[in-house]
Amino acid sequence: MKDRYQIVVIGGGIVGCSVLYHLTLRGMTDVALIEREDLTAGSTWHSAGGFHAMNSDTRIAALQKYTIGLYPDIERESGRDIGLHLSGGLVLAGTGERWRWLRSELAWLRAQGIDAYELSPDEAAQMVPIIDPSGLAGAIFDPLEGNLDPNGATHAYAAAARKRGADVILHDRVLSLARIGAAEWRVETEKGATTAEHVVNAGGLWARKVGRMVGVDHPLVPMVHHYLVTDDIPQVAAIEGDMAAVTDLEGFTYLQREGNGVLLGVYERNPRHWAVEGADWDYARELFPPELNRITPELSIGFQRFPVLNGIGIKRWVNGAFTFTPDGNPLVGPVAGVPNYWAACGCMAGFSQGAGIGLALANWIADGDPGIDVFGMDVARFGPYASNDRYLRDMTAQFYARRFVMAYPNEELPAGRPLKTTPCYDTFRELGARFTVNWGLEVPMYFAPSLDFSETSTLGRSNADPIVAEEVAAVRNAAGAYEIAQYARYEVTGSGSERWLDHLLSSRIPSVGNIRLAPMLNPRGWLMGDLSVTRLDEDRFWLTGSYSLQDWHGRWFERNLPNHGVEMRNLTDHLMGFSVSGPVSREIVQRLTPDDVSDEAFPFLAVREMDVGSARAIVGRISLTGELGYEIVVPTDLHRTLLHELRAAGDDLGLRPIGDRSLDSLRIEKGYGIWSTEFRQDRTPGMSGLDRFVAFDKGDFIGREAALRERETGARESLVLLELDATDEDAAQDDGIWFEGRCVGSVTSGAHGHHVGKTLALAYIDRGVAEAVPELSVFVLGEPRTARILLEPPYDPKGHRLRDIAG
């Protein structure tokens, strides 16, 4: 071990070795990996070694596809046999509803450029002859599945990294990490110490303990997982070459060839945690005794689906630990407030995601940016709440138990809830609210007519649809009150605040008493936020953004904040309020304030401080519904009071509370995008249409050069509004869009436009196709639906209602 390295990677599993290799690919060869024991001596060594490209997040799926595609290169470069079997895999459906869902997955795979196809039950049994096809509805075959030798693949990454100049240091546990000045770490180990500019936590089962060395409590926990390996099976031995892997979704099992037998793994519905704080430091290549009583219900289903197993001996059981996060995806990236510390942990699917993690992290360290949208595995997607042990146990147990359970788009899961609530939560419950969750916060979806109403889980439109339609009608014809506690608010003050915001944001900075929509870009010209900037005084501003991005944006603000002249505070928990919108919203607000809120005194995009009921409020003339509207923000302790006073003032005028479902319908009728669907880190102002808010002719701002280049060359994609020929279901995020036999785009969000009576979707489409305005095909739940590009929104295309203009 040298006295100093540019980067030290802690942990010698598949993820740590992949990170080390990818750092050397980017030319960073002054790097070392430090492992407390031998390579793979955590969860890697006992892994089943399976891999696949499917993921509910298409950006992570693309990284998984990259991971799989890299294996032949790693084998070739390292000269190590990794036991690669690109066998492809079958996914079985045991019910008609599951088959409907699986066909939508097939359409998704094809939209990602994966040549998957469907099979009948008998065709599946011909491909894998130990399957009993009885009771099956169908299957799909995904060519990007397979398995490898975990030990061989890990050592191959390490060997390839060594060839490129990296050090691999074994049998030397890291004891502590300490800051030296502003930009270095002292890494104390059992055999000495070294200094590093960057440290990467790829600690696997020990990652939580490594994180706590620097004051970071990562939301991950080890859980135990079973699989068995059988003796030889004649039907398997008779197959020449690879045998397709099998995932039986109704059986909670996965199966792959192991020699002339099979490996059968189980995701039981009664999972067990282990070593919540992290494994003991002296834990190594140890397994736990099989817990057959706990896994028998699922195991028995597997033996029914593969009946030959009933007469075959079991060669060995594996019951080992690996780590889970609340949503099952890894924790990757920098942590706010801890300079040059990087997470690469919480990865339970290392052989599907290892290279993708390495690629993103190496880019991040080298360029300050991962180069791709990796928010789905960004450590900043969780707040501090996620590291609470009770929450972590509940969420990871739920994820594990539902690993193969079909998820419905309108389904709300109970684990870890309610965690955070607003002062209006109990009142909302009395009013029939049904909640979803945003970054731990309970948010109303809609308000049911009775407390005993129960929404049916469904792939199509649900029995709550008429309720949502009534909320939409209230906004279009009278007024709706939408809680805006799930908006993040940041106060920026100081003599340098205008100058800094002018550099941070791509829009112009508003004058005092006004609001502007303000795209925020990174140096490559990709979106970092769709904020609004409000100027309350000469040197006092509010930035308003997405509630779930508080840690993500906080990290970005911290990175770009000047050393003096600017102060920034997160006021999200201290300020809440309501958006009141609809044709009678002005009358309702006027009843609660002595100030004049007429259009002449209070025009569109103005902001005023005024008394509203019992509170001194900040009120903005802005709305996401496409109607005349006001956002009223008050101190949190007066939030519930504001709700009661709004209801009293608006009850006779038709005011009703509304939730997220109706807001989606209202905004899509206007073609309005939101963050995480239309606006993401892999989109640009030109693609998203946010370029209309970019002040290209102002002074320098982050991303200006890239934005100017895009304006000159044109964006490769365009955000469009589609009308679909569908009546019982809506398009979902990432549904593929096809034209003349090729995939030309994907849906970002879909909803029923209740007021206009149309099935609508926002989508990104190749620019040339979008400009031709053709008739397209969108696969909704696996079925092609005709779609047309709308040249203007179907509701109030000129924006008269929003601005309260007659016409």
HUJO-V374507 format. One line per field, one symbol per residue. ss: DSSP state (H for helix, E for strand, C for the rest). phi: phi as a letter, one per 40 degrees, with the letter a starting at -180 (. if undefined). burial: b if it has 9 or more other ideal C-beta (glycine too) atoms within 8 Angstrom, else e. Layout:
ss=???
phi=???
burial=???
This chain:
ss=CCCEEEEEEECCCHHHHHHHHHHHHCCCCCEEEECCCCCCCCCCCCCCCEEECCCCCHHHHHHHHHHHHHHHHHHHHHCCCCCCECCCEEEEECCHHHHHHHHHHHHHHHHCCCCCEEECHHHHHHHCCCCCCCCCCEEEEECCEEECCHHHHHHHHHHHHHHCCCEEECCCCEEEEEEECCCEEEEEECCEEEEEEEEEECCHHHHHHHHHCCCCCCCCEEEEEEEEEECCCHHHHCCCCCCCEEEECCCCEEEEEECCEEEEEECCCCCCECCCCCCCCCCCCCCCCCCHHHHHHHHHHHHHHCHHHHHCCEEEEEEEEEEECCCCCCEEEEECCEEEEEEEECCCCHHHHHHHHHHHHHHHHHHCCCCCCCHHHEHHHCCHHHHCHHHHHHHHHHHHHCCCCCCCCCCCCCCCCCCECCCCHHHHHHCCEEEEEECCEEEEEEECCCCCCCCCCCCCCCCCHHHHHHHHHHHHHCEEEEECCCEEEEEEECCCHHHHHHHHECCCCCCCCEEEEEEEECCCCEEEEEEEEEEEECCEEEEEEEHHHHHHHHHHHHHHCCCCCCEEEECCCCEEEEEEECCCHHHHHHHHCCCCCCCCCCCCCEEEEEEECCEEEEEECCCCCCCCEEEEEEEHHHHHHHHHHHHHHHHHHCEEEECHHHHHHHHHHCCCCCECCCECCCCEHHHHCHHHHCCCCCCCCCCHHHHHHHHHHCCCEEEEEEEECCCCCCCCCCCEEEECCEEEEEEEEEEEECCCCEEEEEEEEEHHHHHHCCEEEEEECCEEEEEEEECCCCCCCCCHHHHCCCC
phi=.ccabcbbbbhbcccdccddccccccgcbcbabbbcbcdgcbcccbccgcaabcacbcccdcccccdcccdcccccccgbcbgcbccgacbcbbbcccccccccccccdcccgcccacbcdccccccbccccccgcciabbbccbiaacdcccccccccccddchccbbbfacccabbcbgcbabcbcbcbiaabacbbbcbcfcbccccdccbgbbccaacbcababbccdbdccdcccgcbdcbbbcccgbbaacbgbbbbbbbbccbcbcafdchcccccbcbbbcdbcccbddccccccccbcdccbbcbcabbbbbacbbdbgccbbhcbdgbdgbbcaagccbcccbdccccccccccccbgacgacbdcbcdccbcddcccccdccccccccccbdbcccccbcbcccgbcbbbcdcdccdcccgcbbbbbfgccbccabccacccbcccacccbccdcccdcccccccbbabbbcbccbcbbcbbhccccccccccbccccccdgbbbcbcbbcdcgccbibcbbbbcadbbbbbbacdcbccccdcccdcbcccagbbbbcbdccbbibcbbhcbcccccccbbcccbccccacdgcbbcacbgcbcbbbbcaaccgbdabcbbbddcbcccddccccccbdccgcacbbccccccccccbgccbcgbcbaccbbdcccgcccbcccccccacgccccccccccgccbbcbbbbbcabbabcbdgccbbafgbcbiacbabacccccgbcbacacbddcccccfccbbbcbfgbcbcbbcccaccbfccgccccgbci
burial=beeebebbbbbbbbbbbbbbbbbbebebeebbbbbbeebbbbbbbbbbbbbbbebeebbbbbbbbbbbebbeebbebbebebbbbbbbbbbbbbeeebbbbbbbbbbbbbbbebebeebebebbbebbbbbbbeebbbbbbbbbbbbbbbbbbbbbbbbbbbebebbbbbebebeebeeeeeebbbbbbeeeebbbbbbbbbbbbbbbbbbbebebebbbbbbbbbbbbbebbebbeebeebbbbbbbbbbbbbbbbeeebbbbbbbbeebebbbbebbeeeeeeeebeebeeebeebbebbbbbbbbbeebebeeebbbbbbbbbebbbbbbbbbebebbbbbbbbbbbbbbbbbbbbbbbbbbeeebbebbbbbbbbbbbeebbbeeebbbbbbbbbbbbbbeeeeebebeeebbebeebbbbebbeeebbbbbbbbbbbbbbbbbeeeebebeeebeebebbebbbbbbbbbbebbbbbbbbbbbbbbbbbebbbebbbbbbbbebbeeebbbbbbbbbbebbbbbbbbbbbbeeebbbbbbbbbbbbbbbbbbbebbeeebbebebbbeebbbbbbbbbbbbebbeebbebebeeeebebbbbbebbbbebebbbbbbbbbbbbbbbbbbebebbbbbbbbbbebbeebbbbbbbbbbbbbbbbbbbebbbebbbbbebbbbbbbbbebbeeeeeebbbbebbbbbbeeebebbbbbbbbebeeebbbbbbbbbbeeebbbbbbbbbbbbbbeebbbbbbbbbebbeeeeebbbbbbbeebbbebbeebbbbeebbbbebeee
